[in-house]
Amino acid sequence: MATANLQLNLEQTVALKKITDTLAAPEKARPILLHGVTGSGKTEIYLQAIAATLERGRSAIMLVPEISLTPQTVERFKGRFAHLHDAVAVLHSHLSEGERHDEWHKIHAARARIVIGARSAVFAPLKNLGLIIVDEEHETTYKQEEAPRYHARDVAVVRAKIEKCAVVLGSATPSLESYYNSTIGKYDLATLTQRVDEQQMPLMRIVDLRQERRKEKTLSILSERLSQAIADRLEKREQTILFLNRRGFSTSLLCSNCGEARDCPNCSVALTFHRQSSRLSCHLCGHTAAVPKKCPACGKDALIYAGFGTEKVEATVSHLFPKATVRRMDADSMSRKQAYRETLLNFRAGKIDILVGTQMIAKGLHFPNVTLVGIINADLALHLPDFRAGERTFQLLTQVAGRAGRGETAGEVFVQTYTPFSPSIQFARHHDFAGYFEQELEFRERCDFPPFKHAILITVRSAHETRAKFSAETLERRLREAIGGRFMLSAATAAPLAKLQGQFRFHILLRGEAILRLSRLVRETLDKLPMPEDVTVTIDVDPYQLL
């Protein structure tokens, strides 16, 4: 269905003008960071900026972080550019080989002038490229974790420079690196502080799970306040989103007699129980196992299920609210190709009352009838051994909260947490990005972390633990000799995720300002050091995961 341009407010008009000015003189322009609160109308700016690009006879790339967002984005773009037959091409990993072949040739033959897709779409062979948009630029999914280890946002900035085109990075919670670049003048900043149609930002309420535990002997998944809020929404025929970034029914199977957990034989994590398949599975390597009748270690019939994931949340909510239609969106339930699209269409049509899901429902989705969002456990990623853990938690809470109150009715968000006074949670509660940025930047500077220093993470891995350890320690010693005191070098230590897919892993972290020089030193040192055949070394420049 064809759609027309929407009326822009003053802030949107200023932001769009900044982009169109860049389109007119891209060779002198800097990347534009579009920092707009959730629901501030960033997508409308993208649509009008792409229209302006096409009018100049040029083409555009639109990157989205999650495949689940692609159908909704494609729908909006095809509606807006319906007058241009076949103008929109789609690229992502859920396409079949034939579909990818067709889309790629459509782009190469210049029949398509707009490409929408996940990170690899940044390489689309568009001719006469005029604009690249990276939506939700802070998202970790833009970083490819296997070789070649590129970050789509950084590739977009470099490609824009090479092709002399405009690049827009959009987010409600920009990455610290991008926002810092805007404060030092490397990027231009366009800000949207208001939601469109003067909608209010949702009210965030913190539920202290420590107090809930004192009230009840067994802590239920939903606090009393959140349960009551869901019941109120069901009565008013409004919709609810419940967010938990963990799949499965129970997160571990323990023996109450000897304390043994059923761990994955290939990875240093516990196996997750999935009730639908009645099996234990590892979310890292895919290993599955039958559920034992008795404890394999002590032989006692004392096995208990601990923890919970989205599957259990769905079951609990269905039990508490039997008249409500409850659906789940995670990697397990969305295995069919059209499942994302069907679930989102049903949710938009009001056929689903409560949607339970992982991070695939956390961003970019626009459902005006959603007035309540419940974050089941805000602490899951907060205490990971990674300097970005706090930033990721702040971003995720802000993004999930942004799904509420996008229609005429004000939204409400309940955040269940054991650490209510964490800065990530408190700043998210007050929608205070600037305050969070200032505090986090101070911590990063004090600890010599990005954006003040570049980092290189070297992972040494082998099926033999002693060989991996010895190789990592030898490499660390050689690096120390090579770099002298010019760069910071951590000792070779077991990775936080010590074993993955049958391989023992050791980390060496280097930090410094002159990243090209540091990279060259690492490469030269590795070239001179022969490694055993069964030892693999990987180098990740500017890593996004330290696990």
C-alpha positions as CSV (number, residue, x, y, z in Angstrom):
1,M,0.0,0.0,0.0
2,A,1.5,3.3,-1.1
3,T,2.2,5.9,1.7
4,A,2.9,9.6,1.6
5,N,5.5,11.7,3.5
6,L,4.5,12.5,7.0
7,Q,4.7,16.1,8.4
8,L,8.0,16.6,10.2
9,N,8.3,18.6,13.5
10,L,10.9,21.3,13.9
11,E,13.7,18.9,15.3
12,Q,13.1,16.4,12.5
13,T,13.2,19.2,9.8
14,V,16.6,20.4,11.2
15,A,18.0,16.9,11.2
16,L,16.7,16.2,7.6
17,K,18.2,19.5,6.4
18,K,21.6,18.5,7.8
19,I,21.4,15.2,5.8
20,T,20.2,16.9,2.6
21,D,23.0,19.5,2.9
22,T,25.5,16.6,3.2
23,L,24.0,15.0,0.1
24,A,24.6,18.2,-1.8
25,A,28.3,18.4,-0.8
26,P,29.4,14.9,0.5
27,E,33.1,15.3,-0.2
28,K,33.5,17.8,2.6
29,A,30.9,16.3,4.9
30,R,31.4,14.3,8.1
31,P,29.3,11.3,9.2
32,I,26.0,12.4,10.9
33,L,25.0,10.8,14.2
34,L,21.2,11.0,14.6
35,H,20.5,10.8,18.3
36,G,16.8,10.6,18.8
37,V,14.8,9.2,21.7
38,T,12.7,6.1,21.0
39,G,9.6,7.1,19.0
40,S,11.0,10.4,17.9
41,G,10.4,9.6,14.2
42,K,13.9,8.6,13.0
43,T,12.5,6.2,10.3
44,E,10.5,9.0,8.7
45,I,13.7,11.0,8.4
46,Y,15.4,8.0,6.8
47,L,12.6,7.7,4.3
48,Q,12.6,11.3,3.3
49,A,16.5,11.4,3.2
50,I,16.4,8.4,0.8
51,A,13.8,10.1,-1.3
52,A,16.0,13.1,-1.6
53,T,18.9,10.8,-2.6
54,L,16.9,9.1,-5.3
55,E,15.9,12.5,-6.7
56,R,19.6,13.3,-7.2
57,G,19.8,10.1,-9.2
58,R,21.8,8.2,-6.6
59,S,21.2,5.0,-4.6
60,A,20.9,4.2,-0.9
61,I,21.7,1.4,1.6
62,M,19.7,1.0,4.8
63,L,21.2,-1.3,7.5
64,V,19.1,-2.8,10.3
65,P,20.7,-4.8,13.1
66,E,18.2,-7.7,13.4
67,I,16.7,-9.9,10.7
68,S,13.4,-9.8,12.6
69,L,13.2,-6.0,11.9
70,T,13.7,-6.5,8.2
71,P,10.1,-7.4,7.3
72,Q,8.7,-4.4,9.1
73,T,11.3,-2.0,7.5
74,V,10.8,-3.5,4.1
75,E,7.1,-3.1,4.3
76,R,7.4,0.7,5.2
77,F,10.0,1.3,2.4
78,K,8.1,-0.6,-0.3
79,G,4.9,1.3,0.7
80,R,6.8,4.7,0.4
81,F,8.5,3.9,-2.8
82,A,5.7,1.9,-4.4
83,H,5.8,4.2,-7.5
84,L,9.3,2.9,-8.2
85,H,8.8,-0.7,-9.5
86,D,11.2,-3.2,-8.0
87,A,13.3,-0.4,-6.4
88,V,13.8,-2.1,-3.0
89,A,16.1,-5.1,-2.7
90,V,16.5,-7.1,0.5
91,L,19.7,-8.9,1.8
92,H,20.0,-11.0,4.9
93,S,21.0,-14.5,6.0
94,H,17.4,-15.9,6.1
95,L,17.1,-15.7,2.3
96,S,17.5,-18.9,0.3
97,E,20.4,-19.2,-2.1
98,G,18.0,-18.5,-5.0
99,E,16.5,-15.5,-3.4
100,R,19.9,-14.1,-2.5
101,H,21.1,-14.7,-6.1
102,D,18.0,-12.8,-7.5
103,E,18.4,-9.9,-5.1
104,W,22.1,-9.5,-5.8
105,H,21.6,-9.5,-9.5
106,K,18.8,-7.0,-9.2
107,I,21.2,-4.7,-7.4
108,H,24.1,-5.4,-9.8
109,A,22.0,-4.7,-12.8
110,A,20.9,-1.3,-11.2
111,R,17.2,-2.3,-11.2
112,A,17.2,-1.9,-7.4
113,R,18.1,1.5,-6.0
114,I,17.5,0.9,-2.3
115,V,19.1,-2.0,-0.4
116,I,17.8,-3.0,3.0
117,G,19.5,-5.6,5.1
118,A,21.6,-6.8,8.0
119,R,25.4,-6.1,8.3
120,S,26.6,-7.8,5.1
121,A,24.3,-5.5,3.0
122,V,26.9,-2.8,3.6
123,F,28.9,-4.5,0.7
124,A,25.9,-4.4,-1.7
125,P,27.2,-3.6,-5.2
126,L,25.1,-0.5,-5.7
127,K,26.2,2.0,-8.4
128,N,26.3,5.7,-7.7
129,L,25.8,5.3,-4.0
130,G,24.6,8.5,-2.4
131,L,23.5,7.6,1.2
132,I,24.2,4.8,3.8
133,I,22.0,4.7,6.9
134,V,23.0,2.5,9.9
135,D,19.9,2.2,12.1
136,E,20.4,1.3,15.8
137,E,24.1,1.9,15.2
138,H,25.1,0.8,18.7
139,E,23.9,-2.8,18.2
140,T,26.5,-5.5,18.7
141,T,25.1,-7.6,15.8
142,Y,26.8,-5.2,13.4
143,K,30.1,-6.7,14.5
144,Q,31.0,-10.0,12.7
145,E,32.5,-12.4,15.2
146,E,34.1,-14.7,12.6
147,A,36.7,-13.8,10.1
148,P,36.6,-11.4,8.4
149,R,36.0,-9.5,11.7
150,Y,34.5,-6.3,10.5
151,H,32.0,-3.8,12.1
152,A,29.3,-2.8,9.6
153,R,29.1,0.7,11.1
154,D,32.8,1.3,10.6
155,V,32.7,-0.2,7.1
156,A,29.8,2.2,6.3
157,V,31.8,5.2,7.4
158,V,34.9,4.1,5.4
159,R,32.8,3.2,2.3
160,A,31.0,6.6,2.4
161,K,34.4,8.3,2.5
162,I,35.7,6.3,-0.5
163,E,32.5,6.8,-2.6
164,K,32.0,10.4,-1.4
165,C,28.5,9.8,-0.1
166,A,26.6,10.7,3.0
167,V,26.4,8.4,6.0
168,V,23.9,8.6,8.9
169,L,24.2,6.6,12.1
170,G,20.9,6.6,14.0
171,S,20.2,5.5,17.6
172,A,18.3,6.3,20.8
173,T,21.3,5.1,22.7
174,P,24.4,5.7,20.6
175,S,27.5,3.7,21.3
176,L,30.0,5.5,23.5
177,E,32.5,5.6,20.6
178,S,30.1,7.3,18.2
179,Y,28.8,9.8,20.7
180,Y,32.4,10.6,21.8
181,N,33.2,11.2,18.1
182,S,30.4,13.7,17.9
183,T,31.7,15.6,21.0
184,I,35.2,16.0,19.5
185,G,33.9,17.1,16.1
186,K,34.7,13.9,14.1
187,Y,30.9,13.4,13.5
188,D,28.1,15.9,13.2
189,L,25.3,15.5,15.7
190,A,21.6,15.9,15.0
191,T,19.3,15.5,18.1
192,L,15.6,14.6,18.5
193,T,14.6,15.1,22.1
194,Q,10.8,14.7,21.7
195,R,8.6,11.8,20.6
196,V,6.4,12.6,17.6
197,D,2.9,13.9,18.2
198,E,4.0,15.0,21.7
199,Q,3.7,11.5,23.1
200,Q,5.2,11.1,26.6
201,M,8.2,8.9,27.3
202,P,7.0,5.8,29.3
203,L,7.1,5.9,33.0
204,M,9.7,3.4,34.3
205,R,9.1,1.7,37.7
206,I,11.9,-0.3,39.4
207,V,10.8,-3.5,41.2
208,D,13.5,-4.5,43.8
209,L,13.6,-8.3,43.7
210,R,15.4,-8.4,47.0
211,Q,12.3,-7.0,48.7
212,E,10.1,-9.4,46.7
213,R,12.1,-12.3,48.0
214,R,11.7,-11.2,51.6
215,K,7.9,-11.0,51.1
216,E,7.6,-14.4,49.4
217,K,9.4,-17.7,50.3
218,T,9.6,-18.7,46.6
219,L,10.1,-15.9,44.2
220,S,7.8,-16.0,41.2
221,I,8.8,-14.9,37.7
222,L,6.3,-12.0,37.8
223,S,6.3,-9.7,40.7
224,E,2.9,-8.8,42.2
225,R,3.1,-5.2,40.7
226,L,3.9,-6.5,37.2
227,S,1.1,-9.2,37.4
228,Q,-1.4,-6.6,38.4
229,A,-0.3,-4.2,35.6
230,I,-0.7,-7.0,33.1
231,A,-4.3,-7.8,34.4
232,D,-5.2,-4.1,34.1
233,R,-4.0,-4.0,30.4
234,L,-5.9,-7.1,29.5
235,E,-9.0,-5.5,31.0
236,K,-8.5,-2.4,28.8
237,R,-7.7,-4.5,25.7
238,E,-4.2,-3.1,25.6
239,Q,-1.1,-5.1,24.8
240,T,2.0,-6.1,26.8
241,I,5.5,-7.0,25.9
242,L,7.6,-9.2,28.4
243,F,11.3,-9.2,27.8
244,L,13.9,-11.7,29.0
245,N,17.2,-12.2,27.1
246,R,17.4,-15.9,27.8
247,R,15.9,-18.8,25.9
248,G,14.7,-22.2,27.2
249,F,12.5,-23.4,30.0
250,S,15.1,-23.9,32.8
251,T,18.7,-22.6,32.6
252,S,20.2,-25.6,34.4
253,L,19.6,-29.1,35.7
254,L,21.1,-29.7,39.2
255,C,21.4,-32.6,41.6
256,S,20.1,-31.6,45.0
257,N,22.1,-34.5,46.5
258,C,25.6,-34.0,45.2
259,G,25.3,-30.5,43.6
260,E,26.5,-31.6,40.2
261,A,25.1,-29.6,37.2
262,R,24.6,-31.1,33.7
263,D,27.2,-29.2,31.8
264,C,27.9,-29.2,28.1
265,P,30.8,-31.5,27.3
266,N,32.2,-29.0,24.7
267,C,31.7,-25.7,26.4
268,S,32.1,-24.3,30.0
269,V,28.3,-23.7,30.4
270,A,25.4,-25.6,31.9
271,L,22.9,-27.2,29.5
272,T,19.5,-25.5,29.2
273,F,16.3,-27.5,29.5
274,H,13.8,-27.0,26.6
275,R,10.4,-28.4,27.6
276,Q,8.9,-28.3,24.1
277,S,11.6,-30.8,22.8
278,S,12.1,-32.4,26.3
279,R,15.9,-32.1,25.8
280,L,18.9,-30.4,27.3
281,S,20.8,-28.2,24.8
282,C,23.8,-25.9,24.7
283,H,23.1,-22.5,23.2
284,L,26.8,-22.1,22.2
285,C,27.7,-25.2,20.3
286,G,24.2,-26.8,19.7
287,H,25.0,-30.0,21.6
288,T,21.8,-31.8,22.8
289,A,21.2,-34.6,25.3
290,A,18.3,-36.5,26.7
291,V,17.1,-35.6,30.2
292,P,18.5,-38.2,32.6
293,K,16.1,-40.0,35.1
294,K,18.8,-40.0,37.8
295,C,21.9,-38.0,38.5
296,P,24.7,-39.5,36.4
297,A,27.3,-38.5,39.1
298,C,25.7,-40.0,42.3
299,G,22.9,-42.1,40.9
300,K,20.2,-40.5,43.1
301,D,16.8,-39.5,41.9
302,A,17.3,-35.9,43.1
303,L,17.4,-33.8,39.9
304,I,15.9,-30.3,40.1
305,Y,15.4,-27.6,37.4
306,A,16.9,-24.2,38.3
307,G,16.5,-20.8,36.6
308,F,14.2,-19.8,33.8
309,G,14.1,-18.7,30.2
310,T,11.4,-17.3,27.8
311,E,9.8,-20.7,27.4
312,K,9.0,-20.8,31.1
313,V,7.9,-17.2,31.2
314,E,5.4,-18.0,28.4
315,A,4.1,-21.1,30.3
316,T,3.8,-19.1,33.6
317,V,2.0,-16.1,31.9
318,S,-0.4,-18.5,30.1
319,H,-1.2,-20.2,33.4
320,L,-1.8,-16.9,35.3
321,F,-3.9,-15.4,32.5
322,P,-5.7,-18.3,30.8
323,K,-8.0,-16.1,28.7
324,A,-5.1,-14.1,27.2
325,T,-3.4,-15.0,23.9
326,V,0.3,-15.3,24.7
327,R,3.0,-15.8,22.1
328,R,6.8,-16.2,22.3
329,M,9.5,-14.7,20.0
330,D,12.9,-16.2,20.3
331,A,15.4,-18.2,18.2
332,D,13.6,-21.5,19.2
333,S,10.0,-20.4,18.3
334,M,11.0,-18.4,15.2
335,S,12.7,-21.3,13.3
336,R,10.3,-21.2,10.4
337,K,11.1,-18.7,7.7
338,Q,7.8,-16.7,7.9
339,A,7.4,-17.0,11.6
340,Y,8.7,-13.5,12.4
341,R,6.4,-11.9,9.9
342,E,3.3,-13.8,11.0
343,T,3.8,-13.2,14.7
344,L,4.4,-9.5,14.2
345,L,1.4,-9.1,11.8
346,N,-0.8,-10.9,14.4
347,F,0.5,-8.7,17.2
348,R,-0.1,-5.6,15.2
349,A,-3.7,-6.8,14.4
350,G,-4.3,-7.2,18.1
351,K,-4.7,-11.0,17.9
352,I,-1.9,-11.4,20.5
353,D,-2.3,-9.9,24.0
354,I,1.1,-10.6,25.5
355,L,4.3,-11.1,23.6
356,V,7.2,-12.7,25.4
357,G,10.6,-12.5,23.8
358,T,14.4,-12.0,23.7
359,Q,16.3,-9.1,22.3
360,M,14.6,-9.6,18.9
361,I,11.6,-7.7,20.3
362,A,13.7,-5.1,22.0
363,K,14.2,-2.6,19.2
364,G,12.8,-0.9,16.2
365,L,9.2,-2.3,16.5
366,H,6.4,0.1,16.5
367,F,3.1,-1.1,18.0
368,P,0.8,1.8,19.2
369,N,-1.4,-0.5,21.3
370,V,1.5,-1.6,23.5
371,T,1.2,0.3,26.8
372,L,3.1,-2.0,29.2
373,V,6.6,-3.5,29.0
374,G,7.9,-5.8,31.7
375,I,11.6,-6.5,31.9
376,I,11.7,-9.8,33.8
377,N,15.4,-9.6,34.9
378,A,17.5,-6.5,34.2
379,D,20.6,-8.0,35.7
380,L,21.4,-10.8,33.2
381,A,24.1,-9.0,31.2
382,L,25.0,-6.4,33.9
383,H,27.6,-8.5,35.7
384,L,29.4,-10.1,32.8
385,P,33.2,-9.7,32.9
386,D,33.2,-7.2,30.0
387,F,33.8,-3.4,30.2
388,R,30.8,-2.8,28.0
389,A,28.4,-4.8,30.2
390,G,27.0,-1.6,31.8
391,E,26.6,0.2,28.5
392,R,24.8,-2.8,26.9
393,T,22.4,-3.0,29.9
394,F,21.6,0.7,29.7
395,Q,21.0,0.5,25.9
396,L,18.9,-2.6,26.2
397,L,16.7,-1.2,29.0
398,T,16.2,2.0,27.1
399,Q,15.4,0.3,23.8
400,V,12.9,-2.2,25.4
401,A,11.2,0.6,27.4
402,G,10.8,2.5,24.1
403,R,8.4,-0.1,22.8
404,A,5.8,1.2,25.3
405,G,3.5,4.2,24.9
406,R,4.0,4.8,21.1
407,G,0.2,5.4,20.6
408,E,-2.2,7.7,22.3
409,T,-2.1,6.0,25.7
410,A,0.9,6.7,27.9
411,G,3.3,3.7,28.4
412,E,4.5,2.1,31.6
413,V,7.6,-0.1,32.1
414,F,8.4,-2.4,35.0
415,V,12.1,-3.3,35.5
416,Q,12.7,-6.2,37.8
417,T,16.2,-6.2,39.3
418,Y,18.4,-7.3,42.2
419,T,20.6,-4.2,41.7
420,P,18.2,-1.3,41.6
421,F,20.9,1.3,42.3
422,S,23.1,0.3,39.4
423,P,23.9,3.5,37.3
424,S,22.9,1.6,34.1
425,I,19.4,1.0,35.6
426,Q,19.0,4.4,37.3
427,F,20.0,6.5,34.2
428,A,17.8,4.3,32.0
429,R,14.9,4.9,34.4
430,H,15.2,8.7,33.9
431,H,15.9,8.4,30.1
432,D,19.1,10.3,30.9
433,F,21.6,9.4,28.1
434,A,23.8,12.4,28.7
435,G,24.2,11.6,32.4
436,Y,25.1,8.0,31.7
437,F,27.5,9.0,28.9
438,E,29.4,11.4,31.1
439,Q,29.8,8.9,34.0
440,E,30.7,6.0,31.7
441,L,33.2,8.1,29.8
442,E,35.0,9.0,33.0
443,F,35.3,5.3,33.9
444,R,36.6,4.4,30.4
445,E,39.2,7.2,30.5
446,R,40.4,6.1,34.0
447,C,40.8,2.5,32.9
448,D,42.3,3.2,29.4
449,F,39.4,1.5,27.5
450,P,37.8,2.6,24.2
451,P,37.1,5.3,23.0
452,F,40.4,6.6,24.6
453,K,42.5,3.6,23.6
454,H,42.1,1.0,20.9
455,A,42.1,-2.7,21.9
456,I,43.3,-5.9,20.3
457,L,42.0,-9.2,21.7
458,I,44.1,-12.3,20.9
459,T,42.5,-15.6,21.5
460,V,44.7,-18.8,21.6
461,R,42.7,-22.0,21.4
462,S,43.3,-25.7,21.2
463,A,41.6,-29.0,22.1
464,H,44.5,-29.6,24.6
465,E,44.4,-27.1,27.5
466,T,48.1,-27.3,28.4
467,R,49.1,-26.7,24.8
468,A,46.8,-23.7,24.5
469,K,48.1,-22.3,27.8
470,F,51.8,-22.8,26.9
471,S,51.3,-21.2,23.4
472,A,49.5,-18.2,24.9
473,E,52.2,-17.6,27.6
474,T,54.9,-17.9,24.9
475,L,53.1,-15.4,22.6
476,E,52.6,-13.0,25.5
477,R,56.3,-13.1,26.4
478,R,57.3,-12.4,22.7
479,L,54.8,-9.6,22.5
480,R,56.2,-8.0,25.7
481,E,59.7,-8.0,24.1
482,A,58.4,-6.6,20.8
483,I,56.3,-3.7,22.2
484,G,58.5,-2.7,25.2
485,G,56.6,-0.2,27.3
486,R,54.9,1.6,24.3
487,F,51.6,-0.3,24.7
488,M,49.5,-1.9,27.5
489,L,49.6,-5.7,27.5
490,S,47.6,-8.0,29.8
491,A,48.9,-11.4,31.0
492,A,47.7,-14.5,29.1
493,T,44.8,-15.8,31.1
494,A,41.9,-18.3,30.6
495,A,39.0,-16.6,28.8
496,P,35.9,-16.0,30.9
497,L,34.3,-18.6,28.6
498,A,37.2,-21.0,29.2
499,K,36.0,-23.8,26.9
500,L,33.9,-23.3,23.7
501,Q,33.0,-26.0,21.1
502,G,35.6,-28.4,22.5
503,Q,38.4,-25.8,22.4
504,F,40.2,-24.4,25.5
505,R,40.6,-20.7,25.2
506,F,43.2,-18.2,26.5
507,H,43.1,-14.4,26.1
508,I,45.7,-11.7,25.7
509,L,44.5,-8.1,25.6
510,L,46.5,-5.2,24.2
511,R,45.6,-1.5,24.4
512,G,47.1,1.6,22.8
513,E,46.4,4.7,20.7
514,A,48.4,3.9,17.6
515,I,46.3,1.0,16.4
516,L,48.0,0.5,13.0
517,R,51.4,0.4,14.6
518,L,50.1,-2.0,17.3
519,S,48.4,-4.3,14.7
520,R,51.7,-4.4,12.7
521,L,53.7,-5.4,15.8
522,V,51.2,-8.2,16.6
523,R,51.3,-9.5,13.0
524,E,55.1,-9.4,12.9
525,T,55.4,-11.2,16.3
526,L,53.0,-13.9,15.2
527,D,54.8,-14.4,11.8
528,K,58.0,-15.1,13.7
529,L,56.4,-17.6,16.2
530,P,55.5,-21.0,14.7
531,M,52.4,-22.4,16.5
532,P,51.7,-26.2,17.0
533,E,49.4,-27.6,14.3
534,D,46.4,-28.0,16.7
535,V,46.7,-24.4,18.1
536,T,44.7,-21.6,16.5
537,V,45.3,-17.9,17.1
538,T,42.7,-15.3,16.2
539,I,43.1,-11.5,16.4
540,D,40.2,-9.2,16.9
541,V,40.9,-5.5,16.5
542,D,38.4,-3.3,18.5
543,P,36.6,-6.4,19.9
544,Y,33.0,-6.1,20.9
545,Q,33.0,-9.3,23.1
546,L,35.6,-10.1,25.7
547,L,34.1,-13.4,26.7
